[in-house]
Amino acid sequence: MDLTQVIGRASGLAGGAGAALLQRLQHVRLPGAGQASATDDPERAARRWRAVTVLRDPADVDPAAGGLPAPLAALGDRIEVRVTPAPGDRGTELAARYRHTPGPDEIGDLRAALREAKALLEVGEVLRVDPQPHGRRAATPQGAALEGAAQAAPREGVL
């Protein structure tokens, strides 16, 4: 066996071992850290905290001092909120979750409320994309895809 074959076989074995390790680590879950695992049952995944990082001091975001931002306050006592300093001195982490097991629509409402609360705390208003200041988008495949994304964003946008 020449050197090229040995290197090829060794890299194949190393790649296979790395893939097996990553597959195993994908299902490791540290309590209270990271996102819900893909293997979590739906009830546990629905009950996890949703969070945004706000570029403000924790004292400015504290619900006890000034109350919750309006989008979160609208959810009332159905949610619990926690405010902690963000890692790396990067502002404040504002997190919320339902006190009960929510449905998919409620999760979308909470995600939208967190995004709107972040905008209010950082900018003072919630910026809107619609209506378009320049009129309607062209009826192209890209325009239709963009319209669909804009319609879905209020509930399922990225936090």
N, C-alpha and C positions, 0 to 999 in steps of 0.2 A: 504494500500500500504506500503510495507516494504522499508527500507532505500536503498537497492540495486536497486529497481525499481525507486525510486525518483532520485537517482544519475544517472541511465541510461537515464531517461527521460530528466533530466537537461543537461546532456552532449550532447544528441541528439539535443536539442533545441539550445544549444550554438554552436554546429558544424554547424547547418543549418544557424544560424544568421551570423556566421563567413564566410561561403561560399557566402552568399548573399552580404555581405560587400565587400569581395574580388572581386566578379564579378562586382560590381559597381565601385570600385577603379581601376579596370583594364582599364576602358575607360576614366578615368580622365587624362587630359593632361595639364601639366604646360607649358606655352609658353616658347620656347627656351630650355627646359630641357627634358632629356630622349630621348628614341627612339620613332619612329613613332608608333602610336597606330595601332593595328590590324584592327581597324575600319576606319582608314584614307583612303581616296580615293587614287588610285594608283599614280596619278600625284603628290599629296602632299608628299606621301611616297618616291617617286623617287627624289624629290627635296631636301630632307633633307641632312644635313651635314654628311659626313663620316669622322671619325677621328681615329688617332693613337696617342699613347703617346710615345714620343721619350725621351730617357734618355740623354738629352743634355740641356744646358742652352738655354733660348729663343733667346738670341743674336746669338747663333750658328746656329739656325734654321731659323732666320728671312729672308724671301725672298728678302727684300729690301737691305740687307747687302751683301749677296753672291749669290743671285738668287735662283730659285727653284731647288731642286734635279732633276736630269735628267728624272726620270720616270714621275714626275708631269709636268715638263717643256714640255715634249712631247705632253701633252694634250693642250698646248697653252693657248690662251685666251678663250677657251671654258669653263674653270673652274675658280672659285674664291677660294682663299686660305686664311685661317686665322691662325695665330699663337698666342697662349695664354699660360701662365704658367699653368702647370698641377696642379690639386688639390693636396694638401698635400705636396707641394714642391717635386714632383716626376718627374721633368723634364719639358717637353714642350708638349702641345697638338697641333698637326698639323692636321688641318681639311680642307676639300675641298668639293666643290659641283659644279655641272654643272650650268651654267648661264641659260640654257634652260631645258626643261623637257627631261631627257635622256631615252633611251630605256634600256632594260635589259642587253644587251651586253655592253653598255657604263657604266652602273653601275659596272659591273664586271671589266671593264678596270680601272675605278677609284679606286676600292678596291685594285686591284693588284698594281697600281701605288703607293698608300699610303703604302702598305706593303713593296714594294721595296725601297721607299724613306726612310722609317724607318730603313731598313737594311743598306742602304748606309750611313745614318747619324750616326748610332750607331757602325757599324762594318767596314764600308768602302767598302763593296762589298755585292752583293746579292748572298746568298748561294743557290745552286741548289741541288736537290735530284737526278735528272736524268742527265746523265746516271748513273746507279748503278755501284759503283766501284767494286762490287763483281759479276757482271753479272746479268742475268735475274732471277726474282723471280720464285719459283716453281709454277707449274700450279695447285694450290690448290684453294679452294674457298676463303680462307683468302688472298692468294697472288693476286687473281683476284680483290678482294675488295680493297686491298691496292693499286694496279695499278690504279683502277678507281678513288680512292680518290686523288692519286698523280696527275692524269691528270686533275681533276676538280679544284685542289687547286690554280693554278695560278690566277683564276678569282674569285672564290667564297670561298676562305679560310676565316678563322676567323680573324677579325681585332684585 
